[in-house]
Amino acid sequence: TATYRLPPEYAAVLTPAAGPDNLAQTAVFIPLMAQVEDQAVDCFANGGGIPYSAYPRFQQVMAESSDAIHDTALVEAIVPTVPGL
């Protein structure tokens, strides 16, 4: 039938519900890093570094990634340590 079935355990890591295990969110870093590949190669050959300004979406991508990690930590690890909460 030309239909593809994605097992639930695979689908789980492709949605925001996966929290810090969201593979889709992690995959966003690939094109971000690819934008500076030539600069990175040059830095390895000649020294130097790559400024944050070379990564136009860096702050946005990091914020989205951090949100998933912090949201999970807040609910699962931090809130339970507060007496009476």
Distance bins in CASP14 RR format, pairs under 12 A and 6 or more apart:
PFRMAT RR
TARGET T0000
AUTHOR 0000-0000-0000
RMODE 2
METHOD distances of the structure
MODEL  1
4 10 0 0 0 0 0 1 0 0 0 0 0
4 11 0 0 0 0 0 1 0 0 0 0 0
5 11 0 0 0 0 1 0 0 0 0 0 0
6 12 0 0 0 0 1 0 0 0 0 0 0
6 13 0 0 0 0 0 1 0 0 0 0 0
6 14 1 0 0 1 0 0 0 0 0 0 0
6 15 0 0 0 0 0 1 0 0 0 0 0
7 13 0 0 0 0 0 1 0 0 0 0 0
7 14 0 0 0 0 0 1 0 0 0 0 0
8 14 0 0 0 0 0 1 0 0 0 0 0
8 15 0 0 0 0 0 1 0 0 0 0 0
8 17 0 0 0 0 0 1 0 0 0 0 0
8 18 0 0 0 0 0 1 0 0 0 0 0
9 18 0 0 0 0 0 1 0 0 0 0 0
9 21 0 0 0 0 0 1 0 0 0 0 0
9 23 0 0 0 0 0 1 0 0 0 0 0
10 18 0 0 0 0 0 1 0 0 0 0 0
10 21 0 0 0 0 0 1 0 0 0 0 0
10 23 0 0 0 0 1 0 0 0 0 0 0
10 24 0 0 0 0 0 1 0 0 0 0 0
11 17 0 0 0 0 1 0 0 0 0 0 0
11 18 0 0 0 0 1 0 0 0 0 0 0
11 22 0 0 0 0 0 1 0 0 0 0 0
11 23 0 0 0 0 0 1 0 0 0 0 0
11 24 0 0 0 0 0 1 0 0 0 0 0
12 18 1 0 1 0 0 0 0 0 0 0 0
12 19 0 0 0 0 1 0 0 0 0 0 0
12 21 1 0 0 1 0 0 0 0 0 0 0
12 22 0 0 0 0 1 0 0 0 0 0 0
12 23 0 0 0 0 1 0 0 0 0 0 0
12 24 0 0 0 0 0 1 0 0 0 0 0
13 19 0 0 0 0 1 0 0 0 0 0 0
13 20 0 0 0 0 0 1 0 0 0 0 0
13 21 1 0 1 0 0 0 0 0 0 0 0
13 22 1 0 0 1 0 0 0 0 0 0 0
13 23 1 0 1 0 0 0 0 0 0 0 0
13 24 1 0 0 1 0 0 0 0 0 0 0
13 25 0 0 0 0 1 0 0 0 0 0 0
13 26 0 0 0 0 1 0 0 0 0 0 0
13 27 0 0 0 0 0 1 0 0 0 0 0
13 68 0 0 0 0 0 1 0 0 0 0 0
14 21 0 0 0 0 0 1 0 0 0 0 0
14 22 1 0 0 1 0 0 0 0 0 0 0
14 23 1 0 0 1 0 0 0 0 0 0 0
14 24 1 0 1 0 0 0 0 0 0 0 0
14 25 0 0 0 0 1 0 0 0 0 0 0
14 26 0 0 0 0 0 1 0 0 0 0 0
14 27 0 0 0 0 1 0 0 0 0 0 0
15 21 0 0 0 0 0 1 0 0 0 0 0
15 22 1 0 0 1 0 0 0 0 0 0 0
15 23 0 0 0 0 1 0 0 0 0 0 0
15 24 1 0 0 1 0 0 0 0 0 0 0
15 25 0 0 0 0 1 0 0 0 0 0 0
15 68 0 0 0 0 0 1 0 0 0 0 0
16 22 1 0 1 0 0 0 0 0 0 0 0
16 23 0 0 0 0 0 1 0 0 0 0 0
16 24 0 0 0 0 1 0 0 0 0 0 0
16 25 1 0 0 1 0 0 0 0 0 0 0
16 64 0 0 0 0 1 0 0 0 0 0 0
16 65 0 0 0 0 0 1 0 0 0 0 0
16 67 0 0 0 0 1 0 0 0 0 0 0
16 68 1 0 0 1 0 0 0 0 0 0 0
16 71 0 0 0 0 1 0 0 0 0 0 0
16 72 0 0 0 0 0 1 0 0 0 0 0
17 24 0 0 0 0 0 1 0 0 0 0 0
17 25 0 0 0 0 0 1 0 0 0 0 0
17 68 0 0 0 0 1 0 0 0 0 0 0
17 71 0 0 0 0 0 1 0 0 0 0 0
17 72 0 0 0 0 0 1 0 0 0 0 0
18 24 0 0 0 0 1 0 0 0 0 0 0
18 25 0 0 0 0 1 0 0 0 0 0 0
18 26 0 0 0 0 1 0 0 0 0 0 0
18 68 1 0 0 1 0 0 0 0 0 0 0
18 69 0 0 0 0 0 1 0 0 0 0 0
18 71 0 0 0 0 0 1 0 0 0 0 0
18 72 0 0 0 0 1 0 0 0 0 0 0
19 25 1 0 0 1 0 0 0 0 0 0 0
19 26 0 0 0 0 0 1 0 0 0 0 0
19 64 0 0 0 0 0 1 0 0 0 0 0
19 65 0 0 0 0 1 0 0 0 0 0 0
19 66 0 0 0 0 0 1 0 0 0 0 0
19 67 0 0 0 0 1 0 0 0 0 0 0
19 68 1 0 1 0 0 0 0 0 0 0 0
19 69 1 0 0 1 0 0 0 0 0 0 0
19 70 0 0 0 0 0 1 0 0 0 0 0
19 71 1 0 0 1 0 0 0 0 0 0 0
19 72 1 0 1 0 0 0 0 0 0 0 0
19 73 0 0 0 0 0 1 0 0 0 0 0
19 74 0 0 0 0 0 1 0 0 0 0 0
19 75 0 0 0 0 0 1 0 0 0 0 0
19 76 0 0 0 0 0 1 0 0 0 0 0
20 26 0 0 0 0 1 0 0 0 0 0 0
20 64 0 0 0 0 0 1 0 0 0 0 0
20 65 0 0 0 0 1 0 0 0 0 0 0
20 66 0 0 0 0 1 0 0 0 0 0 0
20 67 0 0 0 0 1 0 0 0 0 0 0
20 68 1 0 1 0 0 0 0 0 0 0 0
20 69 1 0 1 0 0 0 0 0 0 0 0
20 70 0 0 0 0 1 0 0 0 0 0 0
20 71 0 0 0 0 1 0 0 0 0 0 0
20 72 1 0 1 0 0 0 0 0 0 0 0
20 73 0 0 0 0 1 0 0 0 0 0 0
20 74 0 0 0 0 0 1 0 0 0 0 0
20 75 0 0 0 0 0 1 0 0 0 0 0
20 76 0 0 0 0 0 1 0 0 0 0 0
20 77 0 0 0 0 0 1 0 0 0 0 0
21 65 0 0 0 0 0 1 0 0 0 0 0
21 68 0 0 0 0 1 0 0 0 0 0 0
21 69 0 0 0 0 1 0 0 0 0 0 0
21 72 0 0 0 0 1 0 0 0 0 0 0
22 28 0 0 0 0 1 0 0 0 0 0 0
22 64 0 0 0 0 1 0 0 0 0 0 0
22 65 0 0 0 0 1 0 0 0 0 0 0
22 67 0 0 0 0 0 1 0 0 0 0 0
22 68 1 0 1 0 0 0 0 0 0 0 0
22 69 0 0 0 0 0 1 0 0 0 0 0
22 71 0 0 0 0 0 1 0 0 0 0 0
22 72 0 0 0 0 0 1 0 0 0 0 0
23 29 0 0 0 0 0 1 0 0 0 0 0
23 30 0 0 0 0 0 1 0 0 0 0 0
23 65 0 0 0 0 0 1 0 0 0 0 0
23 68 0 0 0 0 0 1 0 0 0 0 0
24 30 0 0 0 0 0 1 0 0 0 0 0
24 64 0 0 0 0 0 1 0 0 0 0 0
24 65 0 0 0 0 0 1 0 0 0 0 0
24 68 0 0 0 0 0 1 0 0 0 0 0
25 32 0 0 0 0 0 1 0 0 0 0 0
25 60 0 0 0 0 0 1 0 0 0 0 0
25 61 0 0 0 0 1 0 0 0 0 0 0
25 62 0 0 0 0 0 1 0 0 0 0 0
25 63 0 0 0 0 0 1 0 0 0 0 0
25 64 1 0 0 1 0 0 0 0 0 0 0
25 65 1 0 1 0 0 0 0 0 0 0 0
25 66 0 0 0 0 0 1 0 0 0 0 0
25 67 0 0 0 0 1 0 0 0 0 0 0
25 68 1 0 0 1 0 0 0 0 0 0 0
25 69 0 0 0 0 1 0 0 0 0 0 0
26 32 0 0 0 0 0 1 0 0 0 0 0
26 33 0 0 0 0 0 1 0 0 0 0 0
26 61 0 0 0 0 1 0 0 0 0 0 0
26 62 0 0 0 0 0 1 0 0 0 0 0
26 64 0 0 0 0 0 1 0 0 0 0 0
26 65 1 0 0 1 0 0 0 0 0 0 0
26 68 0 0 0 0 1 0 0 0 0 0 0
26 69 0 0 0 0 0 1 0 0 0 0 0
27 33 0 0 0 0 0 1 0 0 0 0 0
27 34 0 0 0 0 0 1 0 0 0 0 0
27 61 0 0 0 0 0 1 0 0 0 0 0
27 64 0 0 0 0 0 1 0 0 0 0 0
27 65 0 0 0 0 0 1 0 0 0 0 0
28 34 0 0 0 0 0 1 0 0 0 0 0
28 35 0 0 0 0 0 1 0 0 0 0 0
28 55 0 0 0 0 0 1 0 0 0 0 0
28 57 0 0 0 0 1 0 0 0 0 0 0
28 58 0 0 0 0 0 1 0 0 0 0 0
28 60 0 0 0 0 1 0 0 0 0 0 0
28 61 1 0 1 0 0 0 0 0 0 0 0
28 62 0 0 0 0 0 1 0 0 0 0 0
28 63 0 0 0 0 0 1 0 0 0 0 0
28 64 1 0 0 1 0 0 0 0 0 0 0
28 65 1 0 0 1 0 0 0 0 0 0 0
28 68 0 0 0 0 0 1 0 0 0 0 0
29 35 0 0 0 0 0 1 0 0 0 0 0
29 36 0 0 0 0 0 1 0 0 0 0 0
29 55 0 0 0 0 0 1 0 0 0 0 0
29 57 0 0 0 0 0 1 0 0 0 0 0
29 58 0 0 0 0 1 0 0 0 0 0 0
29 60 0 0 0 0 0 1 0 0 0 0 0
29 61 1 0 0 1 0 0 0 0 0 0 0
29 62 0 0 0 0 1 0 0 0 0 0 0
29 64 0 0 0 0 0 1 0 0 0 0 0
29 65 1 0 0 1 0 0 0 0 0 0 0
30 36 0 0 0 0 0 1 0 0 0 0 0
30 37 0 0 0 0 0 1 0 0 0 0 0
30 61 0 0 0 0 0 1 0 0 0 0 0
31 37 0 0 0 0 0 1 0 0 0 0 0
31 55 0 0 0 0 0 1 0 0 0 0 0
31 56 0 0 0 0 0 1 0 0 0 0 0
31 57 0 0 0 0 1 0 0 0 0 0 0
31 58 0 0 0 0 0 1 0 0 0 0 0
31 61 0 0 0 0 1 0 0 0 0 0 0
32 40 0 0 0 0 0 1 0 0 0 0 0
32 50 0 0 0 0 0 1 0 0 0 0 0
32 52 0 0 0 0 0 1 0 0 0 0 0
32 54 0 0 0 0 0 1 0 0 0 0 0
32 55 1 0 1 0 0 0 0 0 0 0 0
32 56 0 0 0 0 1 0 0 0 0 0 0
32 57 1 0 0 1 0 0 0 0 0 0 0
32 58 1 0 0 1 0 0 0 0 0 0 0
32 59 0 0 0 0 0 1 0 0 0 0 0
32 60 0 0 0 0 1 0 0 0 0 0 0
32 61 1 0 1 0 0 0 0 0 0 0 0
32 62 0 0 0 0 1 0 0 0 0 0 0
32 64 0 0 0 0 0 1 0 0 0 0 0
32 65 0 0 0 0 0 1 0 0 0 0 0
33 39 0 0 0 0 0 1 0 0 0 0 0
33 40 1 0 0 1 0 0 0 0 0 0 0
33 50 0 0 0 0 0 1 0 0 0 0 0
33 54 0 0 0 0 0 1 0 0 0 0 0
33 55 0 0 0 0 1 0 0 0 0 0 0
33 57 0 0 0 0 0 1 0 0 0 0 0
33 58 0 0 0 0 0 1 0 0 0 0 0
33 61 0 0 0 0 0 1 0 0 0 0 0
34 40 0 0 0 0 1 0 0 0 0 0 0
34 41 0 0 0 0 0 1 0 0 0 0 0
34 54 0 0 0 0 0 1 0 0 0 0 0
34 55 0 0 0 0 0 1 0 0 0 0 0
35 50 0 0 0 0 1 0 0 0 0 0 0
35 53 0 0 0 0 0 1 0 0 0 0 0
35 54 1 0 0 1 0 0 0 0 0 0 0
35 55 1 0 0 1 0 0 0 0 0 0 0
35 56 1 0 0 1 0 0 0 0 0 0 0
35 57 0 0 0 0 1 0 0 0 0 0 0
35 58 0 0 0 0 1 0 0 0 0 0 0
35 61 0 0 0 0 0 1 0 0 0 0 0
36 42 0 0 0 0 1 0 0 0 0 0 0
36 43 0 0 0 0 1 0 0 0 0 0 0
36 49 0 0 0 0 1 0 0 0 0 0 0
36 50 1 0 1 0 0 0 0 0 0 0 0
36 51 0 0 0 0 1 0 0 0 0 0 0
36 52 0 0 0 0 0 1 0 0 0 0 0
36 53 0 0 0 0 0 1 0 0 0 0 0
36 54 1 0 1 0 0 0 0 0 0 0 0
36 55 1 0 0 1 0 0 0 0 0 0 0
36 56 0 0 0 0 0 1 0 0 0 0 0
36 57 0 0 0 0 0 1 0 0 0 0 0
36 58 0 0 0 0 1 0 0 0 0 0 0
37 43 0 0 0 0 0 1 0 0 0 0 0
37 44 0 0 0 0 0 1 0 0 0 0 0
37 50 0 0 0 0 0 1 0 0 0 0 0
37 54 0 0 0 0 0 1 0 0 0 0 0
38 44 0 0 0 0 0 1 0 0 0 0 0
38 45 0 0 0 0 0 1 0 0 0 0 0
38 50 0 0 0 0 0 1 0 0 0 0 0
38 54 0 0 0 0 0 1 0 0 0 0 0
39 45 0 0 0 0 0 1 0 0 0 0 0
39 46 0 0 0 0 0 1 0 0 0 0 0
39 47 0 0 0 0 0 1 0 0 0 0 0
39 48 0 0 0 0 1 0 0 0 0 0 0
39 49 1 0 0 1 0 0 0 0 0 0 0
39 50 1 0 1 0 0 0 0 0 0 0 0
39 51 0 0 0 0 1 0 0 0 0 0 0
39 53 0 0 0 0 0 1 0 0 0 0 0
39 54 1 0 0 1 0 0 0 0 0 0 0
39 55 0 0 0 0 0 1 0 0 0 0 0
40 46 0 0 0 0 0 1 0 0 0 0 0
40 47 0 0 0 0 0 1 0 0 0 0 0
40 48 0 0 0 0 0 1 0 0 0 0 0
40 49 0 0 0 0 1 0 0 0 0 0 0
40 50 1 0 0 1 0 0 0 0 0 0 0
40 54 0 0 0 0 1 0 0 0 0 0 0
40 55 0 0 0 0 0 1 0 0 0 0 0
41 47 0 0 0 0 0 1 0 0 0 0 0
41 48 0 0 0 0 0 1 0 0 0 0 0
41 49 0 0 0 0 0 1 0 0 0 0 0
41 50 0 0 0 0 0 1 0 0 0 0 0
42 48 0 0 0 0 1 0 0 0 0 0 0
42 49 0 0 0 0 1 0 0 0 0 0 0
42 50 0 0 0 0 1 0 0 0 0 0 0
42 54 0 0 0 0 0 1 0 0 0 0 0
43 49 1 0 1 0 0 0 0 0 0 0 0
43 50 1 0 0 1 0 0 0 0 0 0 0
43 51 0 0 0 0 0 1 0 0 0 0 0
43 54 0 0 0 0 0 1 0 0 0 0 0
44 50 0 0 0 0 0 1 0 0 0 0 0
50 58 0 0 0 0 0 1 0 0 0 0 0
51 58 0 0 0 0 0 1 0 0 0 0 0
52 58 1 0 1 0 0 0 0 0 0 0 0
52 59 0 0 0 0 1 0 0 0 0 0 0
52 61 0 0 0 0 0 1 0 0 0 0 0
52 62 0 0 0 0 0 1 0 0 0 0 0
53 59 0 0 0 0 0 1 0 0 0 0 0
55 61 0 0 0 0 1 0 0 0 0 0 0
55 62 0 0 0 0 1 0 0 0 0 0 0
57 63 0 0 0 0 0 1 0 0 0 0 0
57 64 0 0 0 0 1 0 0 0 0 0 0
57 65 0 0 0 0 0 1 0 0 0 0 0
58 64 0 0 0 0 0 1 0 0 0 0 0
58 65 0 0 0 0 0 1 0 0 0 0 0
58 66 0 0 0 0 0 1 0 0 0 0 0
59 65 0 0 0 0 0 1 0 0 0 0 0
59 66 0 0 0 0 0 1 0 0 0 0 0
60 66 0 0 0 0 0 1 0 0 0 0 0
60 67 0 0 0 0 0 1 0 0 0 0 0
61 67 0 0 0 0 0 1 0 0 0 0 0
61 68 0 0 0 0 0 1 0 0 0 0 0
62 68 0 0 0 0 0 1 0 0 0 0 0
62 69 0 0 0 0 0 1 0 0 0 0 0
62 70 0 0 0 0 0 1 0 0 0 0 0
63 69 0 0 0 0 0 1 0 0 0 0 0
63 70 0 0 0 0 0 1 0 0 0 0 0
64 70 0 0 0 0 0 1 0 0 0 0 0
64 71 0 0 0 0 0 1 0 0 0 0 0
65 71 0 0 0 0 0 1 0 0 0 0 0
65 72 0 0 0 0 0 1 0 0 0 0 0
66 72 0 0 0 0 0 1 0 0 0 0 0
66 73 0 0 0 0 0 1 0 0 0 0 0
66 74 0 0 0 0 0 1 0 0 0 0 0
67 73 0 0 0 0 0 1 0 0 0 0 0
67 74 0 0 0 0 0 1 0 0 0 0 0
68 74 0 0 0 0 0 1 0 0 0 0 0
68 75 0 0 0 0 0 1 0 0 0 0 0
69 75 0 0 0 0 0 1 0 0 0 0 0
69 76 0 0 0 0 0 1 0 0 0 0 0
69 77 0 0 0 0 0 1 0 0 0 0 0
69 78 0 0 0 0 0 1 0 0 0 0 0
70 76 0 0 0 0 0 1 0 0 0 0 0
70 77 0 0 0 0 0 1 0 0 0 0 0
70 78 0 0 0 0 1 0 0 0 0 0 0
70 79 0 0 0 0 0 1 0 0 0 0 0
71 77 0 0 0 0 0 1 0 0 0 0 0
71 78 0 0 0 0 0 1 0 0 0 0 0
71 79 0 0 0 0 0 1 0 0 0 0 0
72 78 0 0 0 0 1 0 0 0 0 0 0
72 79 0 0 0 0 0 1 0 0 0 0 0
73 79 0 0 0 0 1 0 0 0 0 0 0
73 80 0 0 0 0 0 1 0 0 0 0 0
73 81 0 0 0 0 0 1 0 0 0 0 0
74 80 0 0 0 0 0 1 0 0 0 0 0
74 81 0 0 0 0 0 1 0 0 0 0 0
74 82 0 0 0 0 0 1 0 0 0 0 0
74 85 0 0 0 0 0 1 0 0 0 0 0
75 81 0 0 0 0 0 1 0 0 0 0 0
75 82 0 0 0 0 0 1 0 0 0 0 0
75 85 0 0 0 0 0 1 0 0 0 0 0
78 85 0 0 0 0 1 0 0 0 0 0 0
79 85 1 0 1 0 0 0 0 0 0 0 0
END
